[in-house]
């Protein structure tokens, strides 16, 4: 079974004739006949029947040809991407936990890097998927949350997957709650203040709480709402007394009219880090994107302390 046989089937079915198919494909009719017979023997199914009106696909033949055409179509797409077009396609991918600064920076990166042909991919996923995407080269960069609680596990995972990490920002966690929430009148929220309110957490596919995107104490809350995406979390925050913990910033100012952030008291240190494969120089796109991501954070946090960055982002 091969692509040439699939092409023969396509032309036989379209023309209803081996002779006409051979003429269009610049091969002899006997070549197509032998190839068709070999394919039918291989799959154990008769694909065409002869009649006075020509070659007609059997029911099984029609189904087989439909599948073969999908394969041929995909091959054409691959040729267009990798062979026939002389303009090189620009590739770049980022995986992140649920941080809107990362996707906001990605949109700015797209606007600042126009290209005739490109594939830019942004994945907002759980912690383990971020790590696996970067380790497997699905994404060049990943963003993860690191704190005193998960530090040992995550750094061990980074080492196992041959990844390097760089602290981008140390922050004090905050609550995201709706405007008018009972906690908005506090200047600083303690964990005991949260007992009467549902906690929103992001789903971790491997159900390992050490890979959480939230402070340890939040995992012990008796009322938990698990979501997979930020938009669902925002809608639940706006419509209920549930809260979400995070870095205290939202780069999307549309939410400013509906959501209020309150600092959360904590004794732990909390970081946002980016990860990449060890001993591989970052691409130009990665360096550009990291600079945009840093600027996006700086513009939003203003006077907040400790932005960590490297001038050349080498690892």
N, C-alpha and C positions, 0 to 999 in steps of 0.2 A: 504494500500500500504506500503510495507516494503522491506528491503534489502534482506530478505530471499526469498521473491517472485521474486525479480529481479534475484537472483541466479538460481532459478528454471527455469525461462524463458530462461536464458542464456544456461543452459544445455539441455533443451528441444530442442531449436533451433539448437544447435550444434550436438546433437545425432539423432534428428528426432524421438525421442521415449521417452514417459514418463517412461517406464520401465527401459530403459538404464540410463536415468537421475537419477532415484531413486537409481539404483544400484551404480552409481558413487558418489552420495551424501549420501549414507548410510541411506536412509529414505524409507518408503513404497511408492509404486506407488499411493495409495489412498491419502496419505498426499499431494503429488504434485497435484493430480487431484482436490482435494478440494480447495487447495490454488489458483490454476489457475482459477477455476470457481469463487471464491470470488473476485479475482482481475478483471476479465472480467466484473463481475456485478458492481463492484465499478466504473470502468471507462466507462462502457456502450459500450464497444467495444469488438468484438471477435478477439482474438489474434492468434489463431491457427485453422486450419481445419484438420480433420482426413481424411486420404485416405489409400489405400492399401499399399502405400509406406511409411506411417508413418505420423508424425505430421509436417505440413508445416505452417510457419508463414504467416498470411494475410499481405496485404500491410500495414495496420495500425499497425499490430503486429510487423512487421519488423522495422518500425520507432520507435515504443515504445521500442523494445529491444535494438536498437542502443543507445537511450537515457539512458536506464537502465545500459548498459555496461559502459557508461561514468561515471555514478554515482559509480558503483562498482570499476572502476579504480581509481577514486579519493579517495574512502575509503581505497583502498590498499596503496595509497601514504601516507595518513594520518596515517595508522597503522605503516608504515615504519618509519615515522618521529617521532611519539609520543609513540609507544608501543614496536615494535618488536626489534628495534636496541638497543642494550645495551649500546652503546657509546652515552653519552649525547651530544646533538647538542648545539653548541655555537651560541648565538644570540646577535646581536648588530646592532643598526640603528642610523643614523644621518640625520637630515634635515638641509638644509642651503639655504640662499639666494645665489646669484651668486658670490661666492668667490672661486677662484681656490686653495687657500691655504687649504681650508677645504677638497676638494677632493684629493689634493696631500697628505695631512696628512692621509687620509683614505687609500690610496694605501700603504703608509708606515706601517700603522697599520696592514693591511692584511699580509704584508711580515714579520712583526715582531711577528705575532701571528698565526703560523701554527696550524691547528686543523684538526683532522680526519673528523669531521662533523661540519659544521657551516653554518649559514645564516647571512651574513653581508649585510646591505642595506644602500645605500647613495642616498638621494633625494635632487636634486637641484631644488627648487621650489620658488614660490612667498611668500611674507611675511606672509600672512594670513595662508597659508598652513603649513609653518614652525611652527607657533604657534599651529595650530590644530593638527598637527602630534605629537608634544610633549605632548600636553594636553591629546590626545587620546591614548597615549602610543604606537603609531606607531613608533616613534623615541624616544630614551632616551635623546638625546641632539639636540639643534637647534642653528643656528647662525643667528643673526639679526643685522641690522644697526640701531643705535640710535643716534639722534641728538637733539638739542634744540627745533627743530620744531615738531618732532613727539614724543618727550619724554612723554608728558602727556597722549596721546592716547595709546601708546604701554604699558606703565607701568600700565594703567588701564586695558588693555586687559590681561596683565600678571596676575594681581590680580584676575580678573574674572575667569581665567582658572586655578587658583591655581598654578601659575608658579613663579619660582624665576629666577632672572637674575644676571649675573656677568659680569662686564666690563672686557674685555680681552685686549683691545688695544684702546688708544686714538690716532687719526691720523689727519693729514692735508690732505684733499681731493686733488686728482690730476686728470688731464685729461689723457686719453689714446688716442693717435692719431697716424696716420701712420708716418713712417719715411719720412721726407721731407714736412710734413704738414706746412702751413704758421705759425702755432703757436709754432713750435719746436724751433724757435730762441728766444723765451721769457724765462726768468728765472722764472717769476711768471705771471700767467694768471689771469686777472680780469673778472668778469662776463660780462662786456660790450664788452670784446674781443670776446665773444662767439656768438654774435648776427648774424653773417653772416654764421654760420656753423650749420649743423643739429646735434641735440642732440639725442643720443641713450639712451633709457630707457628700463628697463625690465618690462614686462607686469605684472600687478597686477589684479588677477582675479575678485576681488570685485570693481575694478576701484576707490578705495579710495586713493587719492594722498598723504594722511597722512601716508600711509604704503609704500611709495616709498623707494627705495634703494639709492636715489640720493639727493643732497642738494636741498633745496626749490627753489632756483633761477632757477634751470635747468627745473623745471616743467613749468615755464613761457615762455620757448623758443617757438618761432613761428614755428620752424621747428623741428619736433620730429619723430624719428624712433623707433617704439616699437617692441621689440624682446622678445622671451621667453627663449633663451639659450645663453650661453657665446660664443659658436662657431660661431653662426650667427653674434653676435656682433663683434667678431674679424674679420671675413671675410669682414663685411661692413666697419670697420675701415681701414683695409688694402687697400680696393679698392675704398675709397672715402675720402672726407674731413669731414666726420662725426666724432664725438668724443663721448667718454664714460667717465663718472666720476666714480672714485673708490678710493680705499685706497692708490693707488700709487705703489702697488707692484703686480707683477705676478710671482707666484712661478714656472710656466712653462717657462723655459728659451728658449724654441723653439720660443716663440713670441718676444724675445729680439731683433732679427734681423729685425723685421718688425714693431714693435710698440714702441713708445716713450712716456714717461710720463712727464708731466709738472705740478708743484705744482699750486694749485688753491687758490687764495686769498679768505678768508672767515672769518667772525667774529663769526661763530658758533663753538661749540664743536662737534666733531664727534667721535663715538665709534663703535667698533665691540663687541658685547656681545654674550655670550652663555646662553641659557635658559634650564631649566630642571624642573621637577615637584618638588613642595615644599615638605619638610619634608620627602624626600625619599633619602636614601644614594645612591650615584652613584655607579654603578657596577665597578668591576675591569677593564672591557673593557673600560668604559667611562673615568675612570681616566687615563688609558694608552693613550687613544686617545687624550684627552685634553693636555697631556704632549707633545705628538708628534706634535699636532697642534701648540702649543706655540713654540716649537723648530723650526718648519717650518717657522713661522713668524719671529722669531729671526734671523734665518739664512739669510732671505731675506732683512730685513729692516736694519740690521747692526747698524748704529749709530743713527737711529731714536729713539726718546725718548718714555718712558712710555709704557712698557709692564706690564699689570696687571695680576697677577696670585695668586693663593692660593696654599700653599704647599700640602694640602690634598684635595682640591677641594670640601670641604663640603659645603652644602647649607642648 
